[in-house]
């Protein structure tokens, strides 16, 4: 696989991960807000989900990727500590993906959708 295809795959992974985390955090915030009247202790979920949503947006923007990554990892760690690891297994996968993108940086940029020519 040539370098451009690897780069495109990485951008697709980065984008998909950020969008899924954003959608999941928004869904959590909406569900937590609905249940807030029944369980006032659940209000922390709204705050946690809101911070996670903002961090996901920052994660998707190449210039703020590092800040978004750190915030996401902090939210994931806090959620795991608060709710237990067995209830938050998906956060382990999200966290691993965020770390992967964090260490490799953004692959967005010029020439991403240029023709790569024949593959070898």
N, C-alpha and C positions, 0 to 999 in steps of 0.2 A: 504494500500500500504506500502510495507516495505521501509526502509531507503535507500537501494541501488537503488530501482526504482525511488524514489524521487530525489536522487542524479543524476541518469542518465537523468531524465527529465530536471533537472536544467542545466546540461551540454549541453543538446540538445538545450534548450532555449538560453543559453549564446552563444553558437556557432552560432546558426541560426541568432540571433540578430546581432552579430558582422559581420558575412558574408554579411547579407542583407545591413547593414549600409555601409560596404566597397564597395559593388557592386553599391549601389545607389550613393555614393560619387564619384566613378570613372565615372559613367555615367554622373553625373552632370558636372564633370571636362571636360569630352570630349565634351559634348554639349555646355558648356560655351566657350570652346576654339574655337569651330566652329563659334559661334555667336560673338566672340570677334571682328572680323573684321567689322561686322555690327554695333556693339554697344560697343565702348571702355569702357564704364562704367561697362559693364558686366565682366570685367577682375577680379573683386573681387571674382566672383564665382569660378574661377579657384583656387585661393589661398585658399579660404574657403573650397572648396571640397578637395584640396590636404591635408590640415591640418586635415580635417575630416577622410580622408582615412588613414593617418598615425595613428591618434588616434584610429581608428577601429582596426588596426593591433595590437596596444599596448593593446587594450581592450581584444583581443583574447588570449594574452599571459598571463598566470596566474601571473607571477612575475611583470608585468607592468600593470595589470588590473586597479589598482587605478589611475595611471597617465592617462591611456587611457580614463577611465571613466570621470575624471575631464575635460580633453581636449574635449571630445565629448559633455559634458554638456555645456561647454563654447561656443563651435561652435554652438550648437543648440540655446542657448540663443541669441547669436549674430545674427544668421540668423532670428530668430523670431523678434528681435528688428528692424532689417534692412528691412525685407520684410513684416512684419505684421503677426499676429497669424493666420488669416484666410487662408493665402497662405502656411502656414507651419504646418498644423494640424498633419501630419505624424510625425513631430519632437517631438510633445508632447508624442506620443506613444513610440517612440524610447527613449526619455528621461526618461520616466517612467520605461522602461525596463532596461536602463543603471543604474538608481538609484537602482533598485531592485538587480541587480547583484553586484553593488558597495557595498551595505550594507551587502550582504550575502557572498561576497568573491567568490573565485574560488572553484569549486567542482571537478576539475580535480585532478587526482592522482592515486596512486596504488589501485588495486582492483576494478576499475570502471567497468570493463567488466567481472569480476569474476562471477561465477554462484551464484545466490542468493538463490537457493533452492526453495522450495514451498512457494507460497505467501499465506497470511492469509486473 
